Every structure is written in structure tokens, then in C-alpha cells.
Amino acid sequence: MGTRQHRCGKWPLCWTKQLLIFVFMTSTINGQIRYSIPEEMKKGSLIGNVAQDLGLDLKRLRSGRARIVTGENNLYTELKTDKGILVVNERIDREELCGDVTPCSFSFEIILENPIELHRVIVEILDVNDHAPTFKNNVINLEISESATAGSHFDLESAYDPDAGIHSLQKYVLTPDDNFVLKQHSNADGVRFAVMILQKPLDRELNPHLSLKLIAFDGGTPQRSGTVNVEITVLDVNDNPPVFNQSLYTATVTENAPVGTYITTVNASDVDSGSNGLVTYTFSNVKGNSGEKFALDSLSGKITVADNIDFEKDKKYEIRVIAKDQGGLSDATKVVIEVTDINDNAPVINIMSYSSLISEDVPPGTTIAVFNVKDADSERNGQITCSIDYYLPFKIQSSLTNYYNLLSNVPFDRETKPEYNITITATDSGSPPLSTKITLHLKISDVNDNAPLFTKPNYSAFIIENNVPGMPIFGVSARDSDWNQNARISYFLEDTQISGSPVSSYVSINSETGVLHAVRSFDYEQIKQLVFTVKSQDGGSPPLSSNVTVKVMIQDQNDNPPQVLYPVQTGGSLVAEMVPRSADVGYLVTKVVAVDVDSGQNAWLSYKLQKATDRALFEVGLQNGEIRTIRQVTDKDAVKQRLTVIVEDNGQPSRSATVIVNVAVADSFPEVLSEFTDFTQDKEYNDNLTFYLVLALAVVSFLFITCLVVIVSVKIYRWRQSRVLCHSNLPVIPYYPPRYSDTLGTGTLQHVYNYEVCRTTDSRKSDCKFGRAGSQNVLIMDPSSTGTMQRIQSEKSILDEPDSPLEVGFVFLLIIFSACKHHG
């Protein structure tokens, strides 16, 4: 136990300028301290340094939102969290607070949060001598017979001092008198009363009336006192005092008994006769407000309830009853009334600390709330049991006296149960029991403990080839049972390769909606399906994700015509099939072989004979493309037969290809050769071709001469311009050729076309084919060059320029000459 000293200010009853404050510390988890202060301290007076006594720093007091919880008590104290001290909040009157109970104290708790700490503080109120002894009446009237013998005693009214201890009533003093002396006695409860003893007989004839003063003193410093006048009237002879039949009466009464309830009856008898034997009863030495709680019939001595009796305030009453006859003689007895408690107070629940929002990942045993339960009843009526609904995942654990913790009992799952209504029931053990309920609403905050889940284990979709780029294919969807940001899902494509290319070059995905779009136009003949992985990721920290496999199957479209593999079409060359004249019906001439790169019904091919020299001689198999004779070959049939076969697929719309099959009806090869090398019928065709070749040669020659003139003119003009610039002070502007392409990619050169002349040995005409565009010729210029191009170009031949008109002209001339030589 430690001792603290504090200044008492201007407290008038301080013996010194210091006050001892006692501090008790316990070794439990939650601290307990005890202070002692005098009553009637001014508001703001220091009680103690709570932070120092509990071992807490000021930051902890502020961060933990330290505060005082008092339950039903008045807030007599205030906690200054910025200084860590406890001060008086309002005037404290010990007599008002505790009455006759000693020692007098009240308690409260200081609670801190994050984490929850509970510290009990007990403040004992020390009494100061702020009350003087007082008498109920200003005058005590006594009637004493002159025949009263020496030693007769007369009970006097007691004084009452609400102070406690040394400050309470200590002694009585009677003003000096020859006839009476004063004796002081104490009850078992410590209450002092005075009895006046006759030491010298009275003589009514000499002194019929006496006036004395009775003074009551307390033990305070300075001493306080109260005075009452004792007026004595001397009566004629009455030689027998009243006598009670019991020196002590005991009775019980239940609290809250209605007014008028009978308690007991006191009885005193007087052997005198007449008016000297008539006894009357009065209360004496009534402590506090006991006289107001009970009523005494002055003639019958019956004691009844006069006011509401509360066991929680007073558990027992001791009353002194005086019986007095008409001659002034009296006797006294004591009545002890015990109050029986009834269960008339329901428990009171006070929430000291409460967290209305708690994370779902807190471990079992986490404190949800701290509450205090009190019952003003006693014994079994004040024994409290706290409970909650059995199906709730919580438990109640007792901490300090009358304090309970509401703890979590199992792990929480917000997705299963996002909130709880917790009803706490406090029930006493009375008969019948009384109970109080209070409901706490607890919400569970979300943590990111659930990964997104796709609505399907895998996804598949179809898309027709030759789609438009950017076309939506379909959408994937995932669900996250978490809440808010933790449930916000984004979709991504996992980095995978499809046919050596990243998946992002084929499809894209909307990160918010999960809709997949085609990045390119698909070709079924190149790729049949796309298999890739989509990841869904939530917005938690850290984020959680899940994957799903997506298969996009490309459907074929009839976008490819059939391709004939046999017979091979060789342009001007001629391939012929021979049919002997002795061929029978059904003779297999040849077979048209074709394929279609499409699939399914788009690749189902059918063969039909479109044109024929003699349609009655041949037929084509619809499914297999076989060309057979349908009748016997005769000598009248022409040697040269030309068949046009059309090959169609089964698509919608269908596509087709045609092939020309030359059939020679002959028994020997020389016969076939003589027939197929006869050019007389094509003489007119050759004459026409020669005319067009000559015309083309003339046109090319004209173009060549024109280009030559233009180039020479341009050269001369540039040369003159360069001469002018050399003799002028103008800034030199670099010259770029017409087909100049900078190295930064801001321009391109024109394509150069390659030309070839193809000629077949047996054809009757020549075909000119234009090849595809060749690779680009790029003229690379040194970026650091600041000179003009005239000097550089003057050193080069005109023919050195790529794609120059001269070069083009020469190419045309070569083509024409080659063609002419071929036909010459």
C-alpha cells in the first residue's frame, strides 16, 4: 500500500495542509486502485494521478479513449485524460451518499479500448465534522412527583449527529443542579443517550418548576454542540413508575409493506391507580428518519408502518420507546425491527464497452462487449445469472465482480452470417425471478477470404470464320461471395501461346464485364479452335484469383472453291486422254480429282458435265468424278473431244470450279498427234496477235523517247538552279529525290514490278503475265548531310536510278522483242 499526499486547499477542518490518499494496487490483469478523500471537496480538486498509479502513459489513455463508467451512480469524479489525473466533478456529501454506513465509499471503472482494459477505482469518502448534534424538539418537558426517591432515573431525548466516527455524538452535559446528575449510556449500535438521575428529593412547595439545559457534544475539532431545554414540573406524589413487560422487542417487516401494516405492540404496566396509573407511549432516541417510517399509538403501544420501507436503504431499525405515567414516572424499552428483503428489483445491465463492427477474421475469444450487471436486492434475490441464446456463437465470461465479458466462441464467416442480434438476459434468483434483457447489434466486416468462382467449370463457344475483328464472342462470369471492394472482379487473359502467337493476338477480354472479343478475322483452314485460360481476380488486398479454361471453336464457312488436282491445267500446253475406238460402254476415260479445303458439307463435292463435244458419248460420276463412255465408240465420232466438267461443293451458297478435259478418240498416237498439231485453223488468231505486238512496240518506243526528253530537260533545269544557288546568299535547302524515303519511315518508294514472258511449246498463243510486286527499293539518305543532291546525282548515270523510265522502257522492249522472236 502506497501513500499519496495532496493539498487540501482552504478546507477549514484540515489539521495540516496535506491530505493522505491511500492507493491499493492488485496483481490481476485489470488493475484496482483505492483513494481516500474528505467529503465536501470543491469541484476540480485533485483525487489522484490515475495514469501513474495504474502504470499507464498519457498516450495510452488518449488512444484507448479512457473514460469512466459508473452504472447508476452519480458522476462524482472526472478523468482528465490529457493529464492522467482524477478530479472531483461535484460536491460529495458523505451523509447523503452513505447515511450511517461506515466506511463510506463508492466505486467506478475506468475502461480503455483497443485492447479493452478495465480498471476498478474505489474512492473512500472520509467524514468531516460538518454537522452539529441536534435534538428533535427544542424543549423536553418532564413532570416529576415530589415523592420521587433518590436514584430515580428519567430518560431524556437523544441528540442526532449524522457525522461518523469521532465526528459523531460523543457526550452529553447537563447544566449543574443540586437535584439531578446525568448518566450516559450507549446502545449496541453505538448510539449514545442520556439518563437524568434524581440525587436529592424534590420539594414542590419550595421549587415547583426547574429549568435545565442538556448539551450534546461531538468529537470534532473544533467541537460542535447542540442544546435542548429541560423543563421539569414537580408533581404531587406518584410512587410507582410504569414497567415494560419486555426489555427488548423484536419484530420483522417486509420491505414495501403498505402503510398501516402492523408490526408489534409494546406494553408497560403501572400499579398506581387513577391518573397515576395511566401510561402513554412515545418514541425516543429515533435515529435518522426512523421516526417517520413507523407510527406508535400513544395509548395502545401498537407500532405500524407509516412510510415506504426499502430494504436496500435500511435493513434494520432500532427504536427506543418510553412509557410514562401521569405522575411523570417512566420506563424505556428497545424495539428492533428487521426488514425482510423481497425480490422487487430487477437486474440492471450497463454496457461499458461495445464494438458494433468486428472483422470476420478475429480469433475465437475476442472481446465483443464489456457490461456490468447489478441487482439492488440481497442474498438470493441479488444473485444474478447472465445468459444469451444458445444458438449464438458467443459466450459470457465473468471478469471482475458484477462485470462480464461477451466473447466470440467460434470463427466468424461474413458470407454465411453478416450480422448478429445478441440478446443478453440477466436473471436473479428470487421467487419469482426478475430479469432484464438488452440487445446488441453486431455487424461482421468483410475480409478477402474468398476467391472468385466462375459460374461454369469450363466454357466453350462457337464462332464462324471470316468474322469481323472486334466482334464479341461470348462472356465469362465469376462470382465472389465477399463484399464491396473484395468482391469487385476483373478479368484477364493468361499469357499463353496459340500456334506460336500470344493469345492476345487472337482474342481480348473486357476486364469489367468478362466479354471476349475477336481481335482478328479467323480462318478455319488455318486454325480450328482456340484453347486458353481466363483469370478472374478480385480487388482485395492481397487479391485472390481463379482460372477457367475457355475453348472457342471456329466453324467453317464456305469460303473456298474446290481445287482440281487432276487433270493438271498447264496454261497453253495441252494434255489429252486417249480412248480407243474399240472401247465398250462404261469405259473409264479418266477421273477428275478435286479437293476443297473447307470442312463438313462445305467440302462435299459433286461432279457434273457442263459442256461436251458429244454429250451422248461421255458421262461424269456425280460423286467420284469418273468420266466413262455411255455408248459404244464409232468411227463417226470426232477424234478431238473437249469436255468441260464443273466441280461444286455443298455449301450455302455453293462454290465451283471447272476443268477442261481433252479426249482423243483414236487407236494410235500418230493419229492423235496429227490432229492436235494442225494450226491452220488458228492462222487468223496468229495474224491478230502479230498486229497487237507491233502496236505495242510502237507505243513503248514513243513513251521511251518522251521520257528521255523529259529527263534531259529536268537535268538541265536542276543544273541551272544549282548554279544560281551557288552564287546567291540564300540558305541551302536539301533536295530530296521524288522517290526518296527517309530512314524514319515517313515515306515509301514506289513498287517495282517484275515482268516475265511465259511460253508453251505447243500453244498457239503467248501469254504475258505480270508478277507480284517486288520488294521495295529504299533510297537511304545520310541524315547528317546538309548539302544538295544535284552534285551527287550528276555523278550517277540516269540508268542507275531505280524504277527510272529508261529502265521501265528497256524492260518493255525486252518483252516485246522476246514475244516477237517467239512468234517469228
Protein Blocks (a to p, Z undefined) as FASTA:
>chain_A
ZZddddehjafkbfblcdcddddddfbfbdcddddddehiaehiafbdfklmnopafklm
mmnopacdehjaccfbccdfknopacdfbdcdfklmnomaccdddddddddehiaddddd
ddddddddfbccddfbfbdcddddfkbcghiacdddddddfbghjlmcfbdcddddfkbc
cdddddfkopacdddddfbdcdfklmmcccdddddddfbdcddddddddddddddddfbd
cddfbfbdcddddehiaehiafbdcddddfbghjllpccdddehiehjllmmpccdfklo
pacdfbdcdfklpmbdcdddddddfkopacddddddddddddfbccddddfbdcfbdcfk
bcehiafbdcddddfbgcjllpccddddfkbccddddfbehiacdddfbdcdfklmmbdc
dddddddfbdcddddddddddddddddfbccddfbfbdcddddehiaehiafbdcddddf
behjllmccdddddddeehiafklmbccdfklopacdfbdcdfklpmbdcdddddddfbd
cddddddddddddddddfbccddfbdcdehjaccdddddfkbcehiafbdcddddfbghj
llpccdddfbdfblmlpccdfklopacdfbdcdfklcfbdcdddddddfbdcdddddddd
dddddfbfklmmmmmmccklmmmmmmmmmmmmmmmmmmmmmmmmmmmmmmmmmmmmmmmm
mmmmmmpcbdcdddddfkbccfkopaccdddddddddddfkbcbdcdddddddddddddd
dfkbcbdfklmmmmpcfklpghiaklmmmmmmmmmmmmmmmmZZ
